[in-house]
Amino acid sequence: MRTAELLASGLTQARYALTAARTTAPRRSRLSGTHDMTTLATLLAGVPHSVRTAFTARTLAP
């Protein structure tokens, strides 16, 4: 991969992690690790709403 592609991939992963941390964050700040990602809701928290909507429409809709 080229450096630009690696950077874009890293930024996407960081955005997902930040969204997941904000969604499941306790009242005070703490570091989240992969061991905290144990439920479906936590795993999906970082997936953008538009991606979940498209998945639902294409895969789960009648």
Residue frames relative to the residue before (quaternion, step in Angstrom):
aa qw qx qy qz dx dy dz
M 1.0000 0.0000 0.0000 0.0000 0.00 0.00 0.00
R 0.4588 -0.6544 0.5226 0.2968 3.51 -1.16 0.58
T 0.6838 -0.5065 0.3471 0.3942 3.52 -1.28 0.48
A 0.6477 0.5203 -0.3241 0.4524 3.61 0.94 -0.81
E 0.6543 0.5038 -0.3127 0.4694 3.59 1.00 -0.79
L 0.6401 0.5172 -0.3192 0.4700 3.57 1.02 -0.79
L 0.6421 0.5203 -0.3169 0.4654 3.55 1.01 -0.83
A 0.6598 0.5005 -0.3075 0.4686 3.60 0.89 -0.90
S 0.6507 0.5093 -0.3115 0.4692 3.59 0.97 -0.82
G 0.6579 0.5127 -0.3013 0.4620 3.57 0.97 -0.85
L 0.6535 0.5079 -0.3082 0.4689 3.56 1.00 -0.81
T 0.6305 0.5247 -0.3305 0.4667 3.58 1.01 -0.76
Q 0.6612 0.4970 -0.3039 0.4727 3.58 0.93 -0.88
A 0.6478 0.5152 -0.3178 0.4626 3.58 0.99 -0.81
R 0.6378 0.5197 -0.3304 0.4626 3.61 0.99 -0.76
Y 0.6416 0.5125 -0.3222 0.4710 3.60 0.97 -0.84
A 0.6648 0.5031 -0.3031 0.4615 3.58 0.92 -0.91
L 0.6518 0.5106 -0.3148 0.4641 3.59 0.97 -0.82
T 0.6492 0.5062 -0.3165 0.4712 3.58 0.95 -0.85
A 0.6557 0.5036 -0.3113 0.4686 3.58 0.94 -0.86
A 0.6588 0.5067 -0.3106 0.4612 3.58 0.94 -0.83
R 0.6662 0.4955 -0.3060 0.4659 3.58 0.98 -0.80
T 0.6604 0.5219 -0.3023 0.4473 3.57 1.03 -0.78
T 0.7932 0.2896 -0.1299 0.5197 3.56 0.96 -0.85
A 0.3788 0.7677 -0.4570 0.2414 3.57 1.26 0.15
P 0.4313 -0.6680 0.5375 0.2809 3.55 -1.06 0.72
R 0.7431 -0.3995 0.2776 0.4595 3.59 -1.26 0.02
R 0.7720 0.2124 -0.1518 0.5796 3.58 1.03 -0.60
S 0.6301 -0.5821 0.3821 0.3437 3.50 -1.21 0.54
R 0.1328 0.7630 -0.6288 0.0699 3.54 -1.13 0.72
L 0.5647 -0.6057 0.4497 0.3346 3.53 -1.22 0.46
S 0.2014 -0.7696 0.5946 0.1169 3.57 -0.93 0.89
G 0.1102 -0.7900 0.6011 0.0493 3.53 -1.01 0.83
T 0.7208 -0.4301 0.3041 0.4506 3.53 -1.28 0.03
H 0.6060 0.5654 -0.3600 0.4284 3.60 1.11 -0.54
D 0.6211 0.5358 -0.3413 0.4590 3.61 1.25 -0.31
M 0.6301 0.5411 -0.3184 0.4571 3.57 1.26 -0.39
T 0.2533 0.8206 -0.4705 0.2027 3.57 0.55 1.16
T 0.7157 0.3793 -0.2621 0.5246 3.61 1.21 -0.10
L 0.6326 -0.5346 0.3993 0.3933 3.55 -1.20 0.46
A 0.6375 0.5348 -0.3298 0.4458 3.59 0.96 -0.84
T 0.6597 0.4966 -0.3079 0.4727 3.58 0.97 -0.81
L 0.6644 0.5039 -0.3086 0.4576 3.58 0.94 -0.84
L 0.7214 0.4425 -0.2484 0.4713 3.58 0.98 -0.84
A 0.4824 0.6940 -0.4275 0.3208 3.59 1.21 -0.32
G 0.7180 0.4515 -0.2567 0.4634 3.57 1.04 -0.68
V 0.5562 0.5868 -0.3978 0.4336 3.56 1.27 -0.15
P 0.4885 -0.6856 0.4482 0.3008 3.60 -0.71 1.02
H 0.6214 -0.5741 0.3962 0.3568 3.55 -1.11 0.76
S 0.6489 0.5278 -0.3274 0.4395 3.60 0.93 -0.83
V 0.6392 0.5100 -0.3264 0.4741 3.60 1.06 -0.68
R 0.6536 0.4985 -0.3182 0.4723 3.61 0.94 -0.82
T 0.6452 0.5212 -0.3175 0.4597 3.59 0.99 -0.84
A 0.6657 0.4922 -0.3048 0.4709 3.60 0.91 -0.89
F 0.6343 0.5248 -0.3286 0.4629 3.60 0.98 -0.80
T 0.6607 0.5120 -0.3032 0.4576 3.55 0.92 -0.95
A 0.6787 0.5033 -0.2892 0.4499 3.57 0.88 -0.95
R 0.7532 0.4104 -0.2238 0.4628 3.58 0.89 -0.88
T 0.7779 0.3647 -0.1784 0.4796 3.56 1.01 -0.73
L 0.7990 0.3325 -0.1544 0.4767 3.57 0.83 -0.94
A 0.5755 0.5983 -0.3871 0.4012 3.58 1.16 -0.43
P 0.5652 -0.6161 0.4208 0.3520 3.61 -1.09 0.62
